[in-house]
Amino acid sequence: MNKIIGVSSFYRVFQRLKIKSREMNMKSIVIMALGVLLMLASLFAQTKRHVLIYTKNEKGEGMYIHDNIDASVKALQHICDRHGATYDVSEDASLYTGENLRKYDAIIFTNTNNKAFDTPAQRDAFQKYIQGGGGFMGIHSACASERDWPWFWAMLGGTFVRHPKFQKFDIKVIDRAHPSTRHLDLVWHWEDECYLMNHLNPDIKVLLAADLTTIEDDKLAEFPSDIFGTLFPLAWYHEFDGGREFYTALGHQIEHYSDPNLVKHLEGGLLWILDK
């Protein structure tokens, strides 16, 4: 009888231990799962991209400011929203300090023009940001910013000279492997200003080029002449001085920023900069 009671007692203890073990295992699983979730949340927070959308234009007599800035900003905000990136929108050059710029994965100059900075210290902070691995994207008249700063020309890829009248023309897609151009046909029929630039960085990787044979302009023989034959670069990417840069000359009109092809072009450029 005692033996039977002993075995029974052992069985009950064993069952309790099994139940407790299962409870402990469940607790361990829950703790492990919470740990994984916290790790993923931390990883997501670390990889979440933060972008500065910069719109500064030098103001004053004779200074041209595009009316497309708000439309371009909204398009960029929607792109960021779709990819979970956060953003600040500003025309305030005082943001350009070393400490503040460290929080941005990319800076976008959208239709900026003429002076983009107010002080040499701001220029220096921007240059160090790029040299530290920062990303830069320039849209349309961004190439007309900082026209007296050779480093900026080389970083962006070139600097504005002039454009023929607003008109329809053909764009040749030079590289369809890049995320900013893979959605396009080999020839893109477009209506815009065809920006002509000089001081082009020889290391840029051209994505789009204007077919100059489709441009009406009686000054083409003067500039750009036959520098690139019948084509002229309009969009490119490169890696310069430690950073990643993308530029497109397209986007003069407000309605351009609701055009699916241009929006995808901008989206692909930004994703390349952010390496997504």
URJO-V40072 format. One record per residue. RES is the residue in one small letter. PSI is psi in degrees with one decimal (none if undefined). NEAR is the number of other C-alpha atoms within 10 Angstrom. Layout:
# URJO-V40072
[[RES;PSI;NEAR] [RES;PSI;NEAR]]
This chain:
# URJO-V40072
[[m;-43.9;6] [n;-37.1;7] [k;-39.6;8] [i;-44.1;9] [i;-40.5;10] [g;-45.2;11] [v;-41.4;12] [s;-44.2;12] [s;-43.8;12] [f;-40.8;12] [y;-43.8;12] [r;-41.8;12] [v;-43.5;12] [f;-42.6;12] [q;-42.1;12] [r;-39.4;12] [l;-38.8;12] [k;-44.4;12] [i;-45.7;12] [k;-38.7;12] [s;-43.3;12] [r;-41.1;12] [e;-42.5;12] [m;-40.8;12] [n;-42.4;12] [m;-43.3;12] [k;-41.9;12] [s;-42.3;12] [i;-44.2;12] [v;-44.5;12] [i;-43.1;12] [m;-42.0;12] [a;-42.9;12] [l;-38.9;12] [g;-42.8;12] [v;-43.6;12] [l;-42.7;12] [l;-39.1;12] [m;-43.0;12] [l;-40.3;12] [a;-41.5;12] [s;-42.6;12] [l;-41.5;11] [f;-42.3;11] [a;-37.2;10] [q;-33.1;9] [t;-6.3;11] [k;126.9;13] [r;145.2;19] [h;130.1;18] [v;140.6;24] [l;118.6;21] [i;110.2;21] [y;131.6;24] [t;18.8;22] [k;134.6;23] [n;138.0;22] [e;130.8;16] [k;150.3;12] [g;175.0;8] [e;130.6;6] [g;-0.8;6] [m;124.8;11] [y;130.3;13] [i;124.2;17] [h;146.2;16] [d;5.4;12] [n;1.8;17] [i;-48.2;21] [d;-41.4;15] [a;-40.8;16] [s;-38.6;25] [v;-45.2;19] [k;-41.3;13] [a;-43.2;20] [l;-37.4;23] [q;-43.5;18] [h;-39.7;14] [i;-47.2;19] [c;-43.8;19] [d;-41.5;12] [r;-26.5;10] [h;14.7;13] [g;20.8;12] [a;144.0;17] [t;163.9;14] [y;154.9;19] [d;144.0;12] [v;126.5;14] [s;155.8;13] [e;14.8;16] [d;110.3;13] [a;-16.4;17] [s;-10.6;13] [l;-17.7;17] [y;79.4;21] [t;155.2;17] [g;-44.1;16] [e;-44.2;10] [n;-39.1;12] [l;-18.1;20] [r;-22.1;14] [k;-5.9;12] [y;135.0;17] [d;-22.2;21] [a;147.5;27] [i;128.5;25] [i;119.7;24] [f;102.9;24] [t;109.2;25] [n;34.8;28] [t;161.1;27] [n;139.8;24] [n;-137.1;20] [k;125.0;18] [a;-14.3;23] [f;154.8;22] [d;-22.4;13] [t;156.8;12] [p;-32.5;9] [a;-36.0;14] [q;-41.8;18] [r;-46.1;19] [d;-40.5;14] [a;-40.9;19] [f;-44.6;21] [q;-43.3;20] [k;-32.4;18] [y;-47.0;26] [i;-45.9;22] [q;-22.8;15] [g;7.0;13] [g;12.1;16] [g;159.6;23] [g;146.8;26] [f;137.4;27] [m;128.6;23] [g;136.1;26] [i;129.1;21] [h;-110.3;24] [s;6.7;24] [a;-28.5;27] [c;-10.5;28] [a;8.9;21] [s;150.9;25] [e;55.4;19] [r;-11.7;17] [d;18.4;12] [w;98.3;12] [p;-36.6;12] [w;-40.1;13] [f;-40.7;18] [w;-47.7;21] [a;-37.1;18] [m;-49.0;23] [l;-37.2;27] [g;-10.9;27] [g;178.8;24] [t;146.9;26] [f;139.4;20] [v;-59.2;15] [r;176.7;15] [h;145.0;15] [p;175.4;16] [k;155.2;13] [f;127.3;14] [q;169.9;13] [k;139.1;15] [f;170.1;19] [d;141.3;17] [i;127.2;24] [k;130.1;20] [v;110.8;20] [i;-37.1;18] [d;111.8;18] [r;4.2;15] [a;-18.9;10] [h;145.6;16] [p;-18.4;18] [s;-9.8;28] [t;-7.7;24] [r;-14.7;15] [h;-6.7;14] [l;153.0;16] [d;169.6;12] [l;-30.5;15] [v;127.4;15] [w;115.4;16] [h;121.8;11] [w;154.2;16] [e;121.3;17] [d;-176.8;18] [e;132.7;20] [c;100.3;28] [y;134.6;22] [l;129.0;20] [m;160.5;21] [n;-173.5;14] [h;36.3;13] [l;131.2;16] [n;123.6;16] [p;-11.8;9] [d;-0.8;13] [i;147.5;22] [k;107.0;17] [v;133.2;17] [l;-45.2;22] [l;146.3;26] [a;138.0;24] [a;136.0;24] [d;101.6;18] [l;-16.8;19] [t;-13.7;13] [t;6.4;13] [i;131.3;17] [e;110.8;14] [d;124.0;12] [d;4.3;9] [k;4.5;11] [l;-32.1;16] [a;-28.1;9] [e;-47.9;8] [f;127.1;14] [p;9.5;19] [s;-132.8;11] [d;32.1;12] [i;-44.9;9] [f;24.1;11] [g;-128.6;11] [t;7.2;14] [l;152.4;17] [f;130.2;22] [p;136.5;25] [l;-26.2;22] [a;144.5;27] [w;172.4;24] [y;159.0;24] [h;173.8;18] [e;121.8;19] [f;129.2;19] [d;36.3;16] [g;-16.0;15] [g;178.9;20] [r;129.2;23] [e;141.3;28] [f;137.2;28] [y;140.2;29] [t;136.0;26] [a;-7.4;25] [l;159.5;22] [g;43.8;24] [h;-36.9;22] [q;152.2;18] [i;-45.9;15] [e;-17.0;11] [h;-32.5;20] [y;5.9;23] [s;5.4;14] [d;124.2;13] [p;-39.3;10] [n;-42.2;16] [l;-41.2;20] [v;-43.3;20] [k;-34.9;19] [h;-47.2;21] [l;-42.6;28] [e;-46.1;22] [g;-37.3;21] [g;-44.3;26] [l;-41.4;28] [l;-35.8;15] [w;-43.0;19] [i;-43.2;23] [l;-4.7;18] [d;48.1;9] [k;none;10]]
